[in-house]
Every structure is written in structure tokens, then in C-alpha cells.
Amino acid sequence: MGRVQAMIPRRKQPEQPPDTEDSDSPFAGPVVVPIEDSIDLHAFSPKEIPSVVEEYIAQCIQAGIYEVRIIHGRGKGVQRRIVQSILEKHPRVSSFKDAPAEAGGWGATVVELRRC
């Protein structure tokens, strides 16, 4: 399958003035990332997770990818709770569960997307 690319919001460069919308972000514009069957959220702050997950799901559906793995890490479970809260409410998510141990265990969530 070919790789599809999506625009994920980029962080601003550190030299950006602090009065910009997202002054703690080191990127100046959107980051183009290939759409694959998994995404690692370690590079994103908790406040960015909802928009990143929403856009990732939309791009996966557009690319015909209906089983995905969202890597949020183990830690204290903050990002896991954020991700699973989004998935519970998303109309295109048919189910989700912790990944098998060899795929990240409770540090990742496997998601089945509806094909409708």
C-alpha cells in the first residue's frame, strides 16, 4: 500500500515571538507525516492529543486503513485516558482495546474503525 501523508499541526521554532498562539511549540507550521497503521504520540503535549488523534483517524479512513495502533506510552496513564476518551465518543470507532504485550501492552491502544 502506498504511503499517504497528512498535515499534523507543527510546533513553532524557538525563535518565534512568545506572543504567538502556541508559544511553547518549536515548529513554525504543519509537519507532514506519513499515514501508517500506527502513530506515536510521545512527541505531542497532552493538549495537542485530541486534535492529532482526530486528524489521524480521519486520514486513516481516507487512506483505507481501518485497524490502527495509537502509541501513548505507559507513564501515569494521562495520555492513555485522553486517547481512550476521544475514541469512546468518535462515531467512526467501532472498538478499541489495549495492544497485545508484543505491540506495547497498555502503552498503546489498538483501534478498529468503521468502514461506512
All heavy atoms as an XYZ file, in Angstrom:
901
protein
N       0.850     -1.177      0.000
C       0.000      0.000      0.000
C       0.890      1.234      0.000
O       1.877      1.299      0.703
C      -0.891     -0.027      1.244
C      -1.726      1.227      1.380
S      -2.695      1.299      2.880
C      -3.877      0.037      2.535
N       0.531      2.217     -0.794
C       1.287      3.466     -0.847
C       1.157      4.242      0.446
O       0.242      4.023      1.217
N       2.059      5.121      0.653
C       2.017      5.938      1.861
C       1.239      7.210      1.592
O       1.396      7.851      0.570
C       3.428      6.263      2.308
C       4.152      5.017      2.799
C       5.579      5.296      3.042
N       5.707      6.090      4.242
C       6.793      6.122      4.984
N       7.834      5.418      4.643
N       6.852      6.873      6.056
N       0.399      7.563      2.510
C      -0.395      8.778      2.427
C       0.191      9.744      3.436
O       0.627      9.350      4.509
C      -1.873      8.480      2.768
C      -2.684      9.741      2.750
C      -2.426      7.461      1.796
N       0.219     11.008      3.103
C       0.746     11.989      4.035
C      -0.366     12.904      4.507
O      -1.300     13.183      3.771
C       1.858     12.811      3.387
C       3.054     11.959      3.023
C       4.193     12.796      2.516
O       4.019     13.910      2.083
N       5.380     12.241      2.566
N      -0.256     13.331      5.744
C      -1.263     14.218      6.323
C      -0.569     15.398      6.974
O       0.583     15.312      7.361
C      -2.083     13.477      7.372
N      -1.316     16.461      7.096
C      -0.797     17.644      7.766
C      -1.180     17.561      9.241
O      -2.355     17.583      9.579
C      -1.390     18.907      7.155
C      -1.094     19.059      5.682
S       0.635     19.206      5.319
C       0.876     20.917      5.681
N      -0.189     17.439     10.099
C      -0.387     17.450     11.541
C       0.176     18.787     12.022
O       1.243     19.206     11.583
C       0.375     16.283     12.219
C      -0.086     14.931     11.657
C       0.218     16.326     13.725
C      -1.474     14.513     12.027
N      -0.538     19.484     12.904
C      -0.044     20.791     13.337
C       1.409     20.708     13.807
O       1.767     19.819     14.552
C      -0.971     21.162     14.490
C      -2.192     20.354     14.261
C      -1.737     19.081     13.592
N       2.235     21.626     13.332
C       3.640     21.684     13.730
C       3.819     22.613     14.904
O       3.088     23.569     15.078
C       4.497     22.250     12.589
C       4.878     21.269     11.567
C       5.720     21.948     10.549
N       7.097     21.538     10.738
C       8.058     21.849      9.910
N       7.828     22.596      8.869
N       9.268     21.440     10.126
N       4.865     22.356     15.629
C       5.250     23.259     16.701
C       6.065     24.392     16.108
O       6.726     24.225     15.107
C       6.072     22.507     17.730
C       5.282     21.390     18.359
C       6.183     20.577     19.249
N       5.428     19.475     19.774
C       5.349     19.194     21.052
N       6.002     19.906     21.932
N       4.629     18.188     21.467
N       6.039     25.538     16.729
C       6.777     26.707     16.233
C       8.242     26.623     16.639
O       8.581     26.028     17.649
C       6.147     27.980     16.779
C       4.746     28.189     16.260
C       4.165     29.441     16.854
C       2.734     29.584     16.454
N       1.837     28.764     17.232
N       9.096     27.266     15.857
C      10.522     27.314     16.157
C      10.746     28.147     17.424
O      10.032     29.114     17.670
C      11.289     27.948     14.980
C      11.208     27.134     13.712
C      11.869     25.779     13.864
O      12.797     25.615     14.628
N      11.370     24.805     13.138
N      11.761     27.811     18.235
C      12.005     28.545     19.472
C      12.212     30.043     19.275
O      11.896     30.819     20.149
C      13.279     27.902     20.032
C      13.331     26.557     19.403
C      12.645     26.682     18.074
N      12.722     30.475     18.115
C      12.952     31.902     17.917
C      11.664     32.677     17.638
O      11.685     33.885     17.506
C      13.971     32.147     16.798
C      13.527     31.681     15.421
C      13.882     30.232     15.120
O      14.419     29.539     15.984
O      13.616     29.795     13.998
N      10.525     32.013     17.546
C       9.246     32.686     17.346
C       8.942     33.571     18.550
O       9.262     33.233     19.684
C       8.116     31.661     17.195
C       8.195     30.821     15.939
C       7.758     31.595     14.734
O       6.968     32.519     14.834
N       8.271     31.229     13.577
N       8.304     34.692     18.342
C       7.953     35.555     19.473
C       6.999     34.843     20.426
O       6.146     34.072     19.987
C       7.268     36.763     18.823
C       7.180     36.498     17.375
C       7.903     35.224     17.071
N       7.124     35.081     21.737
C       6.306     34.379     22.716
C       4.832     34.734     22.674
O       4.032     34.068     23.288
C       6.925     34.779     24.060
C       7.689     36.016     23.793
C       8.076     35.973     22.334
N       4.435     35.760     21.929
C       3.023     36.143     21.883
C       2.247     35.412     20.799
O       1.088     35.706     20.560
C       2.875     37.656     21.719
C       3.487     38.163     20.421
O       4.306     37.439     19.814
O       3.145     39.289     20.034
N       2.862     34.423     20.119
C       2.146     33.653     19.114
C       1.182     32.705     19.796
O       1.278     32.444     20.990
C       3.123     32.874     18.207
O       3.915     32.033     19.032
C       3.979     33.806     17.383
N       0.262     32.148     19.015
C      -0.811     31.317     19.552
C      -0.307     30.162     20.408
O      -0.845     29.867     21.449
C      -1.657     30.781     18.394
C      -2.842     29.963     18.841
C      -3.642     29.476     17.668
O      -3.838     30.228     16.718
O      -4.063     28.310     17.709
N       0.742     29.462     19.974
C       1.252     28.300     20.687
C       2.742     28.505     20.934
O       3.574     27.849     20.351
C       0.996     27.029     19.867
C       1.291     25.755     20.632
O       1.537     25.836     21.850
O       1.273     24.688     20.014
N       3.078     29.413     21.826
C       4.457     29.846     22.007
C       5.379     28.760     22.538
O       6.583     28.878     22.413
C       4.507     31.061     22.924
O       4.013     30.734     24.195
N       4.857     27.674     23.125
C       5.721     26.613     23.621
C       6.044     25.589     22.542
O       6.738     24.623     22.770
C       5.095     25.921     24.830
C       3.788     25.219     24.510
O       3.135     25.585     23.516
O       3.412     24.316     25.281
N       5.610     25.810     21.336
C       5.805     24.886     20.235
C       7.059     25.245     19.440
O       7.223     26.381     19.025
C       4.564     24.947     19.335
O       4.662     23.988     18.336
N       7.960     24.265     19.183
C       9.204     24.572     18.470
C       9.085     24.588     16.947
O      10.062     24.841     16.273
C      10.143     23.461     18.928
C       9.253     22.315     19.200
C       7.986     22.924     19.738
N       7.915     24.319     16.383
C       7.754     24.276     14.938
C       6.998     25.492     14.429
O       6.125     26.015     15.095
C       7.027     23.002     14.498
C       7.741     21.756     14.905
C       7.252     20.969     15.929
C       8.904     21.367     14.274
C       7.912     19.824     16.317
C       9.577     20.219     14.652
C       9.079     19.448     15.679
N       7.313     25.889     13.202
C       6.706     27.080     12.625
C       5.397     26.798     11.892
O       4.575     27.671     11.746
C       7.687     27.747     11.667
N       5.192     25.611     11.411
C       3.999     25.295     10.646
C       3.671     23.824     10.745
O       4.247     23.111     11.562
N       2.750     23.338      9.914
C       2.360     21.925      9.966
C       3.524     21.004      9.612
O       4.360     21.331      8.787
C       1.256     21.811      8.922
C       0.793     23.193      8.693
C       1.959     24.086      8.959
N       3.531     19.850     10.259
C       4.505     18.805      9.959
C       3.793     17.779      9.084
O       2.700     17.333      9.419
C       4.988     18.105     11.254
C       5.922     16.941     10.931
C       5.651     19.091     12.170
N       4.389     17.419      7.962
C       3.806     16.394      7.105
C       4.347     15.060      7.569
O       5.554     14.837      7.607
C       4.158     16.638      5.622
C       3.597     15.524      4.749
C       3.633     17.985      5.173
N       3.434     14.172      7.974
C       3.840     12.845      8.425
C       3.154     11.789      7.565
O       2.017     11.982      7.135
C       3.492     12.610      9.918
C       4.260     13.549     10.813
C       2.010     12.738     10.168
N       3.844     10.687      7.298
C       3.198      9.632      6.522
C       2.102      8.974      7.360
O       2.258      8.804      8.566
C       4.337      8.650      6.223
C       5.364      8.924      7.256
C       5.212     10.356      7.658
N       1.001      8.634      6.722
C      -0.076      7.950      7.415
C       0.188      6.453      7.307
O       0.268      5.899      6.217
C      -1.457      8.300      6.810
C      -1.752      9.781      7.034
C      -2.558      7.448      7.423
C      -1.825     10.197      8.486
N       0.365      5.841      8.449
C       0.610      4.412      8.552
C      -0.399      3.839      9.524
O      -1.253      4.569     10.032
C       2.039      4.157      9.019
C       3.069      4.766      8.077
C       4.493      4.654      8.591
O       4.695      4.562      9.811
O       5.387      4.673      7.752
N      -0.281      2.555      9.826
C      -1.249      1.930     10.722
C      -0.944      2.169     12.197
O      -1.595      1.607     13.067
C      -1.390      0.441     10.426
C      -0.108     -0.333     10.689
O       0.942      0.273     10.965
O      -0.166     -1.577     10.608
N       0.021      3.019     12.501
C       0.273      3.383     13.890
C       0.807      4.818     13.956
O       1.362      5.329     12.985
C       1.275      2.427     14.548
O       2.548      2.570     13.982
N       0.591      5.423     15.115
C       1.112      6.766     15.367
C       1.643      6.788     16.794
O       1.029      6.227     17.710
C       0.037      7.864     15.159
C       0.666      9.251     15.284
C      -1.140      7.680     16.083
C      -0.249     10.385     14.847
N       2.790      7.420     16.977
C       3.399      7.558     18.292
C       3.150      8.982     18.782
O       3.594      9.946     18.164
C       4.898      7.269     18.204
C       5.571      7.197     19.565
O       5.009      7.731     20.560
O       6.656      6.606     19.635
N       2.453      9.105     19.889
C       2.062     10.417     20.406
C       3.075     11.020     21.373
O       2.829     12.098     21.913
C       0.698     10.314     21.101
C      -0.461      9.850     20.225
C      -1.726      9.727     21.061
C      -0.667     10.790     19.058
N       4.214     10.374     21.579
C       5.200     10.888     22.529
C       5.683     12.300     22.184
O       6.062     13.049     23.067
C       6.400      9.933     22.630
C       6.115      8.725     23.443
N       5.740      7.532     22.872
C       6.138      8.536     24.774
C       5.539      6.648     23.832
N       5.780      7.225     24.995
N       5.674     12.657     20.922
C       6.169     13.980     20.509
C       5.160     15.104     20.761
O       5.487     16.269     20.580
C       6.528     13.952     19.031
N       3.960     14.763     21.189
C       2.908     15.758     21.348
C       2.591     15.988     22.821
O       2.653     15.066     23.638
C       1.634     15.311     20.621
C       1.850     15.095     19.153
C       2.087     13.828     18.647
C       1.838     16.168     18.269
C       2.304     13.627     17.291
C       2.057     15.980     16.921
C       2.286     14.705     16.424
N       2.203     17.207     23.135
C       1.791     17.517     24.504
C       0.357     17.034     24.707
O      -0.398     16.871     23.741
C       1.881     19.022     24.754
O       0.868     19.700     24.038
N      -0.049     16.805     25.959
C      -1.417     16.352     26.217
C      -2.489     17.242     25.590
O      -3.501     16.753     25.106
C      -1.516     16.351     27.746
C      -0.121     16.066     28.187
C       0.741     16.823     27.190
N      -2.272     18.570     25.526
C      -3.294     19.455     24.952
C      -3.410     19.287     23.439
O      -4.418     19.646     22.848
C      -3.040     20.910     25.324
C      -1.837     21.533     24.668
C      -1.681     22.973     25.091
C      -0.493     23.602     24.396
N      -0.306     24.987     24.773
N      -2.381     18.747     22.789
C      -2.413     18.532     21.337
C      -3.051     17.191     20.950
O      -3.467     17.012     19.807
C      -0.991     18.565     20.767
C      -0.308     19.895     20.894
C       1.156     19.840     20.495
O       1.883     18.947     20.984
O       1.555     20.692     19.683
N      -3.125     16.286     21.904
C      -3.569     14.919     21.618
C      -4.955     14.866     20.953
O      -5.116     14.179     19.946
C      -3.537     14.042     22.890
C      -2.119     13.953     23.443
C      -4.125     12.648     22.630
C      -1.082     13.376     22.530
N      -5.973     15.553     21.452
C      -7.289     15.444     20.812
C      -7.272     15.790     19.321
O      -7.801     15.026     18.501
C      -8.156     16.423     21.604
C      -7.518     16.465     22.950
C      -6.040     16.378     22.673
N      -6.657     16.899     18.944
C      -6.667     17.273     17.523
C      -5.811     16.319     16.687
O      -6.167     15.999     15.552
C      -6.210     18.720     17.336
O      -4.882     18.893     17.770
N      -4.703     15.852     17.240
C      -3.850     14.922     16.500
C      -4.582     13.597     16.270
O      -4.591     13.063     15.157
C      -2.509     14.690     17.239
C      -1.716     13.547     16.605
C      -1.679     15.964     17.245
N      -5.220     13.066     17.301
C      -5.937     11.792     17.172
C      -7.106     11.926     16.198
O      -7.308     11.069     15.338
C      -6.406     11.269     18.549
C      -7.347     10.074     18.399
C      -5.193     10.885     19.398
N      -7.864     13.007     16.303
C      -8.993     13.236     15.384
C      -8.510     13.278     13.936
O      -9.089     12.641     13.057
C      -9.710     14.547     15.725
C     -10.476     14.513     17.034
C     -11.832     13.844     16.919
O     -12.323     13.633     15.796
O     -12.391     13.539     17.984
N      -7.457     14.040     13.677
C      -6.931     14.157     12.315
C      -6.349     12.831     11.838
O      -6.513     12.456     10.682
C      -5.883     15.269     12.241
C      -5.325     15.489     10.847
C      -6.355     15.951      9.825
O      -7.422     16.474     10.204
O      -6.090     15.777      8.617
N      -5.665     12.121     12.719
C      -5.087     10.818     12.361
C      -6.184      9.842     11.949
O      -6.074      9.169     10.920
C      -4.274     10.267     13.542
C      -3.738      8.888     13.291
C      -2.745      8.667     12.341
C      -4.215      7.799     14.000
C      -2.247      7.399     12.100
C      -3.724      6.532     13.773
C      -2.744      6.329     12.824
O      -2.260      5.060     12.587
N      -7.258      9.772     12.714
C      -8.373      8.878     12.373
C      -8.962      9.258     11.019
O      -9.194      8.396     10.163
C      -9.452      8.886     13.477
C      -8.915      8.178     14.732
C     -10.749      8.235     12.990
C      -9.815      8.310     15.945
N      -9.196     10.534     10.800
C      -9.759     10.992      9.519
C      -8.849     10.611      8.355
O      -9.322     10.126      7.315
C      -9.979     12.505      9.554
N      -7.550     10.806      8.516
C      -6.614     10.491      7.440
C      -6.496      8.978      7.214
O      -6.344      8.541      6.074
C      -5.236     11.097      7.741
C      -5.223     12.607      7.721
C      -5.552     13.170      6.346
O      -5.121     12.649      5.329
N      -6.314     14.246      6.325
N      -6.567      8.197      8.272
C      -6.525      6.730      8.118
C      -7.739      6.245      7.335
O      -7.608      5.418      6.427
C      -6.451      6.047      9.480
S      -4.825      6.138     10.235
N      -8.903      6.750      7.671
C     -10.125      6.357      6.957
C     -10.005      6.742      5.487
O     -10.316      5.942      4.603
C     -11.370      6.980      7.620
C     -11.594      6.335      8.994
C     -12.597      6.845      6.728
C     -12.590      7.048      9.874
N      -9.526      7.948      5.224
C      -9.350      8.400      3.845
C      -8.369      7.496      3.098
O      -8.533      7.237      1.909
C      -8.860      9.840      3.825
C      -8.739     10.418      2.444
C      -8.311     11.883      2.477
O      -8.068     12.455      3.530
N      -8.214     12.480      1.312
N      -7.356      6.985      3.800
C      -6.341      6.127      3.183
C      -6.757      4.663      3.145
O      -6.025      3.820      2.612
C      -5.026      6.261      3.948
N      -7.921      4.339      3.704
C      -8.386      2.949      3.706
C      -7.722      2.089      4.774
O      -7.660      0.872      4.660
N      -7.267      2.706      5.845
C      -6.656      1.977      6.966
C      -7.696      1.926      8.080
O      -8.106      2.960      8.599
C      -5.370      2.680      7.453
C      -4.366      2.795      6.312
C      -4.777      1.944      8.646
C      -3.160      3.669      6.628
N      -8.136      0.708      8.454
C      -9.237      0.578      9.401
C      -8.859     -0.087     10.716
O      -9.689     -0.201     11.608
C     -10.403     -0.164      8.753
C     -10.958      0.619      7.583
C     -10.616      0.296      6.282
C     -11.770      1.719      7.793
C     -11.093      1.034      5.209
C     -12.253      2.469      6.736
C     -11.914      2.121      5.447
O     -12.385      2.866      4.400
N      -7.617     -0.535     10.853
C      -7.125     -1.011     12.139
C      -5.837     -0.261     12.412
O      -4.897     -0.335     11.621
C      -6.870     -2.514     12.147
C      -6.395     -2.977     13.522
C      -6.209     -4.476     13.628
O      -7.148     -5.219     13.282
O      -5.117     -4.888     14.042
N      -5.812      0.474     13.513
C      -4.661      1.313     13.822
C      -4.211      1.082     15.259
O      -4.970      0.590     16.094
C      -4.969      2.808     13.596
C      -5.324      3.081     12.147
C      -6.067      3.302     14.509
N      -2.974      1.477     15.503
C      -2.421      1.400     16.857
C      -1.948      2.798     17.234
O      -1.176      3.419     16.510
C      -1.256      0.421     16.905
C      -0.677      0.213     18.287
C       0.308     -0.945     18.292
N       1.354     -0.734     17.326
C       2.638     -0.551     17.627
N       3.038     -0.560     18.878
N       3.522     -0.360     16.682
N      -2.457      3.285     18.351
C      -2.087      4.604     18.845
C      -1.174      4.386     20.055
O      -1.603      3.831     21.070
C      -3.330      5.434     19.222
C      -4.221      5.611     17.990
C      -2.913      6.770     19.805
C      -5.541      6.288     18.265
N       0.073      4.815     19.918
C       1.069      4.630     20.977
C       1.062      5.881     21.847
O       1.414      6.966     21.391
C       2.464      4.388     20.371
C       2.425      3.198     19.433
C       3.504      4.220     21.478
C       3.625      3.085     18.511
N       0.645      5.716     23.091
C       0.552      6.857     24.003
C       1.513      6.730     25.168
O       1.722      7.687     25.893
C      -0.880      7.033     24.525
C      -1.567      5.750     24.822
N      -1.208      4.926     25.866
C      -2.572      5.133     24.171
C      -2.000      3.858     25.861
N      -2.828      3.949     24.836
N       2.103      5.581     25.358
C       3.049      5.357     26.446
C       2.349      4.911     27.714
O       1.134      5.029     27.848
N       3.138      4.376     28.627
C       2.584      3.866     29.881
C       2.510      4.962     30.923
O       1.434      5.355     31.338
C       3.420      2.689     30.366
C       3.281      1.514     29.428
C       4.015      0.308     29.928
N       3.789     -0.797     29.005
C       4.722     -1.587     28.572
N       5.963     -1.423     28.975
N       4.427     -2.561     27.743
N       3.618      5.473     31.357
C       3.654      6.577     32.315
C       2.604      6.485     33.400
O       2.363      5.431     33.976
N       1.948      7.600     33.655
C       0.889      7.666     34.668
C      -0.487      7.418     34.062
O      -1.485      7.451     34.761
C       0.912      9.032     35.356
C       2.176      9.263     36.140
C       2.159     10.631     36.783
C       3.434     10.847     37.563
N       3.493     12.176     38.167
N      -0.553      7.242     32.744
C      -1.815      6.949     32.087
C      -2.601      8.163     31.626
O      -3.742      8.034     31.185
N      -2.005      9.359     31.714
C      -2.721     10.580     31.331
C      -3.066     10.556     29.840
O      -4.225     10.751     29.460
C      -1.893     11.845     31.675
C      -2.553     13.098     31.120
C      -1.700     11.964     33.173
N      -2.067     10.328     28.988
C      -2.334     10.321     27.543
C      -3.234      9.157     27.164
O      -4.088      9.293     26.291
C      -1.033     10.303     26.748
C      -0.331     11.639     26.811
C       0.783     11.789     25.803
O       0.981     10.958     24.929
N       1.518     12.862     25.912
N      -3.093      8.020     27.822
C      -3.970      6.869     27.550
C      -5.424      7.254     27.808
O      -6.315      6.978     27.008
C      -3.562      5.689     28.428
C      -4.436      4.467     28.257
C      -3.903      3.337     29.158
N      -4.643      2.130     28.977
C      -5.608      1.728     29.801
N      -5.953      2.452     30.848
N      -6.238      0.592     29.569
N      -5.682      7.920     28.942
C      -7.053      8.336     29.265
C      -7.575      9.352     28.258
O      -8.743      9.298     27.859
C      -7.119      8.890     30.689
C      -7.050      7.802     31.745
C      -7.339      8.331     33.136
N      -6.368      9.299     33.618
C      -5.225      8.980     34.223
N      -4.915      7.716     34.409
N      -4.405      9.930     34.633
N      -6.729     10.276     27.836
C      -7.145     11.268     26.841
C      -7.518     10.561     25.541
O      -8.586     10.806     24.969
C      -6.029     12.309     26.588
C      -5.809     13.182     27.833
C      -6.353     13.175     25.378
C      -4.566     14.055     27.769
N      -6.638      9.689     25.075
C      -6.878      8.963     23.813
C      -8.161      8.149     23.903
O      -9.029      8.219     23.029
C      -5.678      8.058     23.462
C      -6.037      7.071     22.354
C      -4.477      8.903     23.068
N      -8.313      7.361     24.965
C      -9.477      6.493     25.050
C     -10.769      7.272     25.249
O     -11.828      6.848     24.786
C      -9.248      5.412     26.102
C      -8.142      4.468     25.637
C      -7.917      3.265     26.509
O      -8.472      3.138     27.606
N      -7.094      2.353     26.031
N     -10.700      8.434     25.852
C     -11.874      9.294     25.968
C     -12.329      9.774     24.587
O     -13.528      9.809     24.283
C     -11.561     10.486     26.869
O     -12.609     11.407     26.857
N     -11.370     10.132     23.761
C     -11.681     10.565     22.387
C     -12.292      9.399     21.607
O     -13.296      9.561     20.908
C     -10.405     11.076     21.684
C      -9.898     12.337     22.360
C     -10.644     11.296     20.194
C      -8.457     12.669     22.028
N     -11.694      8.221     21.739
C     -12.160      7.052     20.997
C     -13.574      6.645     21.411
O     -14.372      6.233     20.560
C     -11.196      5.879     21.195
C      -9.762      6.107     20.703
C      -8.879      4.918     21.069
C      -9.725      6.378     19.207
N     -13.898      6.769     22.688
C     -15.246      6.421     23.175
C     -16.328      7.233     22.482
O     -17.430      6.751     22.257
C     -15.349      6.662     24.684
C     -14.645      5.636     25.514
C     -14.620      5.987     27.000
O     -14.940      7.154     27.360
O     -14.261      5.117     27.789
N     -16.016      8.482     22.141
C     -17.007      9.398     21.571
C     -16.975      9.466     20.049
O     -17.872     10.042     19.447
C     -16.768     10.804     22.127
C     -16.858     10.895     23.625
C     -16.389     12.236     24.114
C     -16.131     12.201     25.603
N     -15.242     13.262     26.028
N     -15.944      8.924     19.435
C     -15.766      9.097     17.986
C     -16.734      8.202     17.204
O     -16.771      6.992     17.413
C     -14.317      8.786     17.595
C     -13.943      9.370     16.279
N     -14.428      8.877     15.083
C     -13.151     10.413     15.962
C     -13.936      9.588     14.095
N     -13.156     10.529     14.596
N     -17.508      8.769     16.287
C     -18.509      7.993     15.549
C     -17.921      6.938     14.600
O     -18.622      5.993     14.235
C     -19.282      9.059     14.763
C     -18.350     10.215     14.664
C     -17.510     10.182     15.906
N     -16.681      7.069     14.204
C     -16.083      6.101     13.282
C     -15.285      5.003     13.984
O     -14.722      4.127     13.342
C     -15.179      6.815     12.267
C     -15.916      7.763     11.339
C     -16.935      7.093     10.413
N     -16.397      6.117      9.514
C     -16.028      6.334      8.258
N     -16.134      7.539      7.752
N     -15.556      5.356      7.511
N     -15.247      5.023     15.327
C     -14.545      3.988     16.084
C     -15.543      2.902     16.461
O     -16.537      3.164     17.127
C     -13.887      4.580     17.354
C     -13.330      3.475     18.244
C     -12.792      5.571     16.971
N     -15.281      1.679     15.989
C     -16.185      0.588     16.343
C     -15.747     -0.099     17.628
O     -16.578     -0.552     18.398
C     -16.320     -0.426     15.207
O     -15.090     -1.037     14.936
N     -14.430     -0.164     17.891
C     -13.938     -0.738     19.142
C     -12.483     -0.343     19.351
O     -11.802      0.075     18.415
C     -14.066     -2.257     19.135
O     -13.193     -2.833     18.176
N     -12.038     -0.500     20.595
C     -10.629     -0.286     20.905
C     -10.281     -1.095     22.142
O     -11.150     -1.439     22.946
C     -10.296      1.201     21.094
C     -11.002      1.862     22.248
C     -10.434      1.886     23.508
C     -12.232      2.474     22.063
C     -11.076      2.504     24.563
C     -12.883      3.104     23.106
C     -12.297      3.114     24.367
N      -8.995     -1.408     22.277
C      -8.510     -2.178     23.423
C      -7.012     -1.940     23.564
O      -6.354     -1.438     22.638
C      -8.791     -3.665     23.238
C      -8.113     -4.265     22.025
C      -8.500     -5.707     21.819
C      -7.832     -6.238     20.538
N      -8.284     -7.544     20.189
N      -6.474     -2.315     24.732
C      -5.033     -2.245     24.912
C      -4.369     -3.158     23.897
O      -4.899     -4.222     23.550
C      -4.638     -2.690     26.323
C      -5.034     -1.681     27.391
O      -5.280     -0.508     27.051
O      -5.087     -2.071     28.569
N      -3.210     -2.738     23.417
C      -2.459     -3.538     22.449
C      -1.941     -4.803     23.136
O      -1.760     -4.834     24.354
C      -1.290     -2.719     21.901
N      -1.692     -5.860     22.348
C      -1.062     -7.046     22.935
C       0.322     -6.667     23.482
O       0.917     -5.673     23.061
C      -0.941     -8.024     21.773
C      -1.487     -7.354     20.570
C      -1.949     -5.982     20.939
N       0.840     -7.470     24.388
C       2.123     -7.181     25.039
C       3.236     -6.902     24.038
O       4.004     -5.958     24.202
C       2.512     -8.326     25.960
N       3.304     -7.674     22.966
C       4.373     -7.515     21.969
C       4.206     -6.250     21.132
O       5.109     -5.851     20.400
C       4.484     -8.748     21.066
C       3.292     -8.995     20.171
C       2.150     -9.776     20.819
O       2.178    -10.059     22.032
O       1.195    -10.088     20.088
N       3.048     -5.586     21.223
C       2.795     -4.361     20.455
C       2.649     -3.140     21.359
O       2.118     -2.125     20.941
C       1.554     -4.536     19.589
N       3.080     -3.256     22.613
C       3.044     -2.105     23.503
C       2.214     -2.270     24.752
O       2.234     -1.414     25.623
N       1.413     -3.339     24.835
C       0.586     -3.549     26.025
C      -0.277     -2.345     26.318
O      -0.823     -1.720     25.410
N      -0.378     -1.980     27.594
C      -1.231     -0.838     27.943
C      -0.589      0.499     27.613
O      -1.174      1.554     27.865
C      -1.716     -0.922     29.379
C      -0.664     -0.964     30.440
C      -0.026     -2.074     30.901
C      -0.134      0.142     31.162
N       0.879     -1.720     31.868
C       0.834     -0.357     32.060
C      -0.379      1.509     31.149
C       1.545      0.451     32.914
C       0.337      2.315     32.006
C       1.289      1.788     32.874
N       0.566      0.475     26.948
C       1.184      1.706     26.456
C       0.726      2.075     25.055
O       1.172      3.067     24.476
N      -0.166      1.266     24.497
C      -0.712      1.528     23.161
C      -2.149      1.028     23.119
O      -2.524      0.122     23.849
C       0.128      0.842     22.096
N      -2.933      1.614     22.239
C      -4.324      1.213     22.064
C      -4.544      0.822     20.616
O      -4.163      1.554     19.699
C      -5.273      2.379     22.446
O      -5.056      2.710     23.831
C      -6.727      2.008     22.245
N      -5.150     -0.361     20.430
C      -5.494     -0.837     19.089
C      -6.945     -0.435     18.825
O      -7.820     -0.654     19.662
C      -5.335     -2.368     18.987
C      -5.807     -2.878     17.629
C      -3.878     -2.760     19.240
N      -7.174      0.154     17.657
C      -8.482      0.715     17.317
C      -9.013      0.118     16.026
O      -8.286      0.013     15.046
C      -8.378      2.262     17.144
C      -9.747      2.876     16.897
C      -7.679      2.906     18.322
N     -10.263     -0.302     16.042
C     -10.967     -0.746     14.837
C     -11.873      0.408     14.392
O     -12.678      0.908     15.188
C     -11.828     -1.977     15.121
C     -11.046     -3.232     15.396
C     -10.381     -3.807     14.156
O     -10.917     -3.614     13.040
O      -9.337     -4.451     14.301
N     -11.725      0.825     13.140
C     -12.520      1.915     12.592
C     -13.637      1.375     11.716
O     -13.454      0.373     11.016
C     -11.618      2.855     11.784
C     -10.470      3.496     12.582
C      -9.527      4.240     11.636
C     -11.007      4.422     13.649
N     -14.772      2.054     11.736
C     -15.912      1.670     10.892
C     -15.623      2.041      9.440
O     -15.075      3.101      9.148
C     -17.174      2.402     11.332
C     -17.706      1.882     12.619
C     -19.117      2.461     12.890
N     -19.688      1.810     14.036
C     -19.528      2.253     15.286
N     -18.845      3.340     15.518
N     -20.070      1.595     16.295
N     -16.055      1.194      8.542
C     -15.819      1.404      7.112
C     -16.925      2.203      6.435
O     -16.820      2.509      5.259
C     -15.674      0.059      6.399
C     -14.448     -0.679      6.828
C     -14.359     -2.019      6.130
N     -13.213     -2.770      6.593
C     -12.046     -2.783      5.973
N     -11.877     -2.131      4.858
N     -11.047     -3.483      6.476
N     -17.987      2.558      7.117
C     -19.145      3.208      6.500
C     -18.839      4.449      5.803
O     -18.259      5.220      5.513
C     -20.244      3.491      7.497
S     -19.766      4.270      9.022
